[in-house]
Amino acid sequence: MAATPTVRRRMLGSELRKIREGLDLKVDDVASRLGWHQSKVSRLENGRSGVRANEVEILLDVYEVADPATREALATLARQGKRRVWWQPYSDVISQRYASFISFEAEAVSVRNFESSLIPGLLQSADYARALTRQLQPDASPDVINALVDVRLARQNAALQREDPLKLWAIVDEAALHRQIGSRDIMARQLQSLVATSREPHVTLQVVPFAAGAHPGVLGSFVILEFPVRNDLDVVYTESLTSSLYLERDDDVRAYDQAFDRLRAAALDVGPSRRLITQIAKGLE
């Protein structure tokens, strides 16, 4: 599996691009001076390609950056961008796009997630995740299904149980609560788990009821990932059956910010949302 983009790579690329532009240098100017292909410089600045720390040093020499603190900080980002990640042992069972998403989520400090049809991945129980995987990948072997569920649980642990847990704000359409994945018992226990997890201080859960009518979420699910460095690194993630899309332009991120705010206003407050989920769970028992 190819290396996945990480926030550290994006940070490094962003800083190097700013330095280059501040010197009024073009990408091909830099590539020519270094004897690199132009695409290497572009991939580096876009965070799509890793780079060795010594190559960063060479690049900073070209840019005449002498400040020791700046040089060390950027070299450190290069080294960290190549570090081993917790999901690497699962690289034979997870797709490239899933690995890319996990890499972003692992660096995020906050996630806002709207789901129209399913329970958010970070809040799925093991049985729900297993039943869902079986239905979505009917040809997968039991070993592969178990491995994918293990990844889901490890991802939840890495995000929500770490020392400084991810702040998750999840909004789900009421349809996701009624869509039975697996048996009635599995679904009831999933909803009970949802209520329990929603009481964690770093988790906010709201439900958009059927009575809310049309809302921005009817156009599809999405995730807004926020990072600790600068707002211009925030990313919106959407996916379809065969592809996924990362939106990074300020206008795109702003549009999804506004859509999430409208969903938040259309949704029930936290307390009524829990009561609705509990009511639906009781109906399944």
Disulfide bonds with the S-S distance in Angstrom:
none
